[in-house]
Structures are given as structure tokens and as C-alpha cells.
């Protein structure tokens, strides 16, 4: 796909170079026409293809049956799902001792890293305070041999504006029988649009808008009978008694997690299509996991779209945050949709931010351009081949916009 974009881009460059006039005014005029034509070709070649898979059909009938027949909603509108087991979960085997040993190893690590211990405890405390996990008071009443105790560890995210450390629950760790939780769950089908389609579509809008769904997976609850397969061991201090908690929501490391979010989007699109048709169109083509990249051709359209999206997700007990836009006044306090969030939400990005990450790319909001962070070479005359390769690999370019430059570097490597 990247080769196709490069080919289209290079064809336009050659044609533009031939027809370019010497006059400065002519150059500016031809460049505008060139860019309009290029993005029009991009839309025809790629965006229509993205629309064709806007809401792909369920490739596994079992998934559709489980989701449609077992899904319910609580009083707040949040979805409640049942874990789709393909094998009997009774074959999981014991996992309590394995999880307990991992907790002891984690506590040894905390002794040498006090900051990690504080962030880890803060994360799990928030997890419990939000009702996403609850403590099991009387553990003697449950059979540990049929429960699944998930291991957990810390993941660092330096680019996060809210939480630098997240706790991941490991559904891939094998139990005493050699089977893990994911082995017993149905594997999700491929339903996510490719990154290139979403980014290419994003760049065709005159006015754009990005946002994130707050704790998306943790807004989807799991049925009470399946909570025993999502339990963890935790204690604040080594001197305390080990406590058992059950996870009340979807765990993002489990096999069907992303598929459940897709099913949720599809169900919301069907239910709210009459009231919010534009917002429902966005569900199938402008989301990459929990990241929203959308836009419109006028200010009025994008303001209405933002309000519709907030209203639809609110009915499902979800919230959109970290809004960014190339329209400065869209995120101002005069906007009714964002007035409360701008005042009460910590870490909200505004349109005055210099750089914002969009699916791994650096996006300068005010000038509305993508930028690439290239490391500077040292002045050492003896630069090894491995160093050059490491510099090239740091350039993340899914659209292939700087491929002509990267290609020259790769050709240089071949000559060394």
C-alpha cells in the first residue's frame, strides 16, 4: 500500500516539475492545484476502499451469537458481556501459587524502586475506587482450583499526558496445566481498519478533530459468573495479608477485548443511527482502537459532530477526552460541549499545544502538518553501519510521505 502512495506522489512530482512556470505567482498557483489533485487521487484510491470496510461483517458467527444473545446494559447504560469460551474453562488448572510467587517478585522490585511502587499502588487504588475491581472478602467460599488468577506487571508510557505507568493483567501466563486464559477464549477476527486508511482519510478533511475514549475497555463490564476467571492478588505492603480482587470489566490483554469494543460501536451505530447519523458513520471508519481521528469540511459540521459523539457515548457510560483540533475556538470555554471538561479534566490537550501524537505521528496542531523527529548524527567520522540503521528505524512513516528520503538512506546502507 505504501508503494502505491509513493508511486502516486512521485508521478505528481515529475508532472509538476515539467509544467512548472518560472513565475513565482504561477509556482504558487500550480502548487495549490498540485496538492488538491494529489489529495483527490488519495481519496479516490484509498478512502473509498476504507469506506467499503466501514462496518465489516462478523467473520465468526459464534462471536455474533454470543454478543447478541448475552449482552445486557446496566442502569447507567454500560454494556455487560459474557466471556466467549471456546474450551471448558475448568481445564485452566491452578494459578494461585503462580500468581502469588509473581507478587513476591514484584515486591522485591518495589524495594529498589520506590517511585514505581507509589505509581503502581496509585493505579490499582484508582482501579478499585472506580469500581473496576472489587475485593473478595470471604475467599474460603470459592474454589481456587476453578478460578483464574492473572499475573500483573507495569508498562511505561512516556508519551501519556495522564498516566505514565499502567498495570497490565497477563492473560497469556500459563497455569499449572500449561493452559492460559486466552487459550480458552475465542480468538477475535480481524476487524480493524488498517492504519494507512484512517490516516489518509484524516488528512482529506479541512477541519479535523481527535479524541480518546477514556478507559474504553474498562467501561465494558463482565457478567458476575465470569468474574472468577479474572482475579488478581495484591497488597499494599509486604507485611499485609495477600488480598484477592476480581476484575469487573473487560481486561485489555484478553483475546476478544478489541472485538467487544467493535461490537459495542456497531450496536451503538444501529441504535443511534436515527438520532445521530453523522456520528454513527464515524464509528466504522474513523476509530483506531480507542483513538478518534475525524473531521468535516465546515466549522458548523465539526461542532455538531463533536456534540453528537459526546451524546452517543454518554448513553453507553463512556466519555471522550483529550480533544485536539486545528480550529482554535473549538476547544475554548465558549464551546458548550467542552466547557465542563475544560475546567474539570486534568491533562486535556488544547489547540494551543505545539505537538500532539496522532497514532504515533507528530502532528503540529496550529499549522496542521505532520512532523518527523529525526535524531542528529554525531560528528564522529567513524559512524558504524548499525548506528545508521538505528537512526533510520526511528522514523515512523506509515503513509510513506518521507519514503524518498528514507530510501536514499537505505541505498546508502547497501553501498557501505
Secondary structure, DSSP 4 states (H G I P E B T S, - for coil): -HHHHHHHHHHHHHHHHHH--SSHHHHHHHHHHHHHHHHHHHIIIIIHHHHHTTTPPPS-HHHHHHHHHH-EE-TTS-EEE---BSS-GGGG---HHHHHHHHHHHHHHHHH-HHHHHHHHHHHHHHHHTTSEEE-S-GGGS-GGGS-B-EEEEEE-TT-SS-SEEEEEES-S--TTS--HHHHBPPPP--PPPHHHHHHHHTT-SEEEEEEETTSGGGSEE-GGGGGGSEEEE-SSTTSPPEEEEE-B--TTSTTHHHHHHHHHHHHHHHTTTT-HHHHHHHHHSEETTEEEEEESSHHHHHHHHHHHHHHHHHTT--EEEEEES-GGGGSTT-TTTHHHHHH-TT---TT-S-EEETTEEEETTTTEEE---PPPPS-S---HHHHHHHHHT---TT-TTHHHHHHHHHHHHH-
